Amino acid sequence: MITKTFKRYEKKYQLDTYQFNKLLPELLLHMNPNGYLSSKDSYPIYNIYFDTENFDVIRHSLSKPYYKEKLRLRSYTIPETAEDLVFIELKKKIGGIVSKRRVPLTLKEANEFIAFGQYPEKLKDQSHLVLDEIRYYLETHTVEPKTYISYERMAFVGKSDPEFRLTFDFNIKTRKDYLSLDAGDFGSLLLPKNYYIMEIKILGSIPLWLSHTLSELKIYSSSFSKYGTAYKKYRKESFGAVFNFPVQQNSVCQNPTYQQPIYQNSAMKY
């Protein structure tokens, strides 16, 4: 069981298709596709975000505090069985520096840990320490699954600096019901299809070649949170429902017979 900890600066940008197509050739001169992917390959990411009943976590985050943290459950495939691999992650941002601690578990182990604080068997020391930190978060925050977000990602790493990473996220979907990873991938689009969220992840400064290219293409840094944008979208829809305004409804669940599991915990409902 491998536990990973990340610590770096992250800067986000919003691009349209024209800017993306102009940027990609220059990008490939200095960066390689991550892993075994080609320059046009992408892979899916599926997330469940946890929050309080009144969305205190994301409301605090949107106020741009010096310190913030959030808990999510992530997978790179839709789990088909309780033994499929998922990642439980605690992401923190302190003064602009992002750190992420995560532990790979089976879906069953993750559900049991979140609901009851039950540690998996044969857990390595480092993983145990990370789960201790996540358990403390659960004990001090009354959270529950609140939002599902999925997207496609293209990832690149620097040829001369493997710590320099850049990603493009697109086809971002969200829903506020059926909040379990094994429920399937469906929801409403968070952004238009021709938009990308680019994120630069680096330990130091942005390379000069990239700064020049972004400036030429008029690509500017802009704060963007997928979960924050989804929360504001739901608030707008709720406001419209209260005052009988016409709002766009979420797409219909592809599996209406799916029943979300019920969990109990003194600190949270999952």
C-alpha positions in Angstrom: 0.0 0.0 0.0 1.7 3.2 -1.2 1.0 6.5 0.5 1.8 9.7 -1.3 2.3 13.2 -0.1 2.5 16.2 -2.4 3.6 19.8 -1.7 3.7 22.5 -4.3 2.4 25.7 -5.8 -0.6 25.5 -8.1 -1.8 28.2 -10.5 -5.0 27.8 -12.6 -6.0 29.2 -16.0 -9.1 29.0 -18.2 -8.6 28.3 -21.9 -10.8 28.0 -24.9 -10.2 25.5 -27.7 -8.3 28.0 -29.8 -5.8 28.9 -27.0 -5.4 25.2 -26.2 -4.6 24.2 -29.8 -2.0 27.1 -30.0 -0.4 26.2 -26.7 -0.1 22.5 -27.1 2.7 22.4 -29.8 4.8 24.8 -27.8 4.2 22.7 -24.7 5.4 19.5 -26.3 8.8 21.1 -27.0 9.5 21.3 -23.3 7.2 18.7 -21.7 6.3 15.0 -22.1 2.9 13.4 -21.7 2.7 11.9 -18.3 3.3 8.1 -18.1 2.4 6.1 -21.2 0.0 8.7 -22.6 0.3 10.3 -26.0 0.0 14.1 -26.4 -3.8 13.8 -27.1 -4.6 11.1 -24.6 -6.6 11.7 -21.4 -7.7 9.8 -18.4 -10.8 10.1 -16.2 -10.9 11.2 -12.6 -13.9 10.7 -10.4 -14.4 12.5 -7.0 -16.8 12.7 -4.1 -16.3 15.9 -2.0 -17.2 15.9 1.7 -18.7 18.9 3.4 -21.0 19.9 6.3 -24.7 20.0 6.0 -24.5 23.8 5.4 -21.4 23.6 3.1 -19.2 25.3 5.6 -16.0 23.8 4.1 -16.5 25.2 0.6 -17.9 28.5 1.9 -14.7 28.9 4.0 -12.6 28.0 1.0 -14.3 30.6 -1.2 -13.5 33.3 1.3 -9.8 32.8 0.3 -8.4 32.2 3.8 -4.7 31.7 4.5 -5.4 28.1 5.5 -8.0 25.7 4.1 -8.5 22.0 3.8 -10.9 19.6 2.2 -11.6 15.8 2.1 -12.4 13.8 -1.0 -12.7 10.3 -2.2 -11.1 9.8 -5.7 -10.8 7.0 -8.2 -9.5 6.6 -11.8 -12.1 4.0 -12.8 -15.7 3.5 -11.8 -15.6 0.9 -9.0 -17.4 -2.2 -10.0 -16.8 -4.1 -6.8 -16.1 -3.3 -3.1 -12.5 -4.4 -3.7 -11.7 -1.9 -6.4 -9.0 0.7 -5.6 -9.9 4.2 -4.6 -7.9 7.0 -2.8 -8.9 8.9 0.3 -7.3 12.4 0.2 -6.9 15.3 2.5 -5.9 18.4 0.6 -4.6 21.5 2.4 -3.6 25.0 1.2 -1.5 27.2 3.4 -0.4 30.6 2.2 -0.6 29.5 -1.5 1.3 26.2 -0.9 -0.7 23.1 -1.6 -0.1 19.8 0.2 -2.0 16.6 -0.4 -1.9 13.4 1.6 -3.6 10.4 0.3 -3.9 6.6 0.9 -5.0 4.0 -1.6 -7.7 1.7 -0.2 -10.4 -0.6 -1.5 -13.8 1.0 -1.8 -15.0 -1.1 1.1 -12.0 -0.1 3.3 -12.5 3.6 2.5 -16.2 3.4 3.3 -15.5 1.6 6.6 -12.8 4.1 7.6 -14.9 7.2 6.8 -18.0 5.9 8.4 -16.6 4.1 11.5 -12.9 5.0 11.7 -12.0 1.4 11.1 -8.4 1.0 9.9 -7.6 -1.6 7.2 -5.4 -4.6 8.1 -1.8 -4.8 7.1 -1.4 -1.0 7.0 2.1 0.5 6.6 3.3 3.0 9.2 3.2 6.0 6.8 -0.3 5.1 5.6 -1.4 4.8 9.2 -0.1 8.3 10.0 -2.0 9.8 7.1 -5.1 8.0 8.1 -4.6 9.3 11.6 -4.6 12.8 10.2 -7.7 12.1 8.2 -9.5 10.6 11.1 -8.8 13.7 13.2 -10.3 15.8 10.4 -13.4 13.6 10.5 -13.6 13.8 14.3 -13.5 17.6 14.2 -15.6 18.2 11.1 -19.2 16.8 10.8 -19.0 16.1 7.1 -20.9 13.9 4.6 -20.8 13.4 0.9 -22.1 16.5 -0.8 -20.9 16.7 -4.4 -19.8 14.4 -7.2 -17.3 15.9 -9.8 -15.7 14.0 -12.7 -13.5 15.2 -15.6 -11.1 14.1 -18.2 -7.4 15.1 -17.7 -4.4 15.5 -19.9 -1.2 15.6 -17.9 2.4 16.6 -18.8 5.7 16.6 -17.0 8.8 18.8 -17.7 11.5 17.2 -19.8 14.3 18.8 -17.7 12.3 19.1 -14.5 10.1 16.1 -13.6 8.7 18.0 -10.6 7.1 20.5 -13.1 3.7 19.3 -14.0 0.9 20.8 -16.1 -2.6 19.4 -16.5 -5.7 20.2 -18.6 -9.1 19.2 -17.2 -12.2 19.2 -19.4 -15.6 17.7 -19.8 -16.2 18.5 -16.1 -19.4 17.0 -14.8 -21.1 17.4 -11.4 -24.2 16.2 -9.5 -25.5 16.6 -6.0 -27.2 13.2 -5.6 -26.2 9.5 -6.0 -23.1 10.4 -4.0 -21.1 7.2 -4.3 -18.3 6.4 -6.8 -19.8 3.1 -7.8 -23.1 4.9 -8.8 -21.6 5.7 -12.2 -20.4 8.7 -14.1 -23.2 11.1 -15.0 -24.2 14.7 -14.2 -24.5 18.2 -15.7 -21.6 20.0 -17.4 -19.9 22.6 -15.1 -18.3 24.5 -18.0 -18.9 24.6 -21.8 -17.4 21.7 -23.7 -14.9 23.9 -25.5 -13.3 25.1 -22.3 -10.3 23.7 -20.4 -9.0 24.3 -16.9 -5.2 24.4 -17.1 -3.3 23.9 -13.8 0.4 24.5 -13.4 2.0 22.5 -10.5 5.5 23.5 -9.6 7.9 23.7 -6.7 9.5 26.9 -7.9 8.8 29.6 -10.5 7.1 29.1 -13.8 9.6 28.6 -16.7 10.3 31.6 -18.8 9.3 29.9 -22.1 5.8 29.2 -20.6 5.4 32.7 -19.2 6.1 34.2 -22.7 3.8 31.7 -24.4 0.9 32.4 -22.0 1.3 36.1 -22.5 1.3 35.9 -26.3 -1.9 33.8 -26.2 -3.5 36.1 -23.6 -3.9 33.3 -21.2 -4.0 34.7 -17.7 -4.1 33.2 -14.2 -7.6 33.1 -12.7 -8.8 31.5 -9.5 -11.0 28.5 -10.2 -12.4 25.8 -8.0 -14.3 22.9 -9.4 -16.1 22.3 -6.2 -16.6 26.0 -5.5 -18.1 26.5 -9.0 -20.4 23.5 -8.5 -21.5 24.9 -5.1 -22.3 28.3 -6.6 -24.2 26.6 -9.4 -26.3 24.6 -6.9 -27.0 27.8 -4.9 -28.2 29.6 -8.0 -30.5 26.6 -8.8 -31.8 26.5 -5.3 -32.5 30.3 -5.3 -34.4 29.9 -8.6 -36.4 27.0 -7.1 -37.4 29.0 -4.1 -38.5 32.0 -6.2 -39.9 29.8 -9.0 -37.3 31.0 -11.5 -36.6 28.8 -14.5 -33.3 26.9 -14.0 -31.5 24.2 -15.9 -32.0 20.8 -14.2 -29.4 18.2 -13.7 -29.3 15.3 -16.2 -31.4 12.3 -15.4 -29.6 9.6 -13.5 -28.6 6.7 -15.8 -29.3 4.2 -13.1 -32.5 5.3 -11.3 -32.7 2.0 -9.4 -29.4 2.6 -7.7 -29.7 2.8 -3.9 -27.0 4.8 -2.1 -25.6 2.9 0.9 -26.5 4.2 4.3 -23.8 4.7 6.9 -23.8 5.8 10.5 -21.1 7.7 12.5 -21.2 9.9 15.5 -19.1 12.5 13.7 -20.7 12.3 10.3 -23.3 10.8 8.0 -22.1 8.8 5.0 
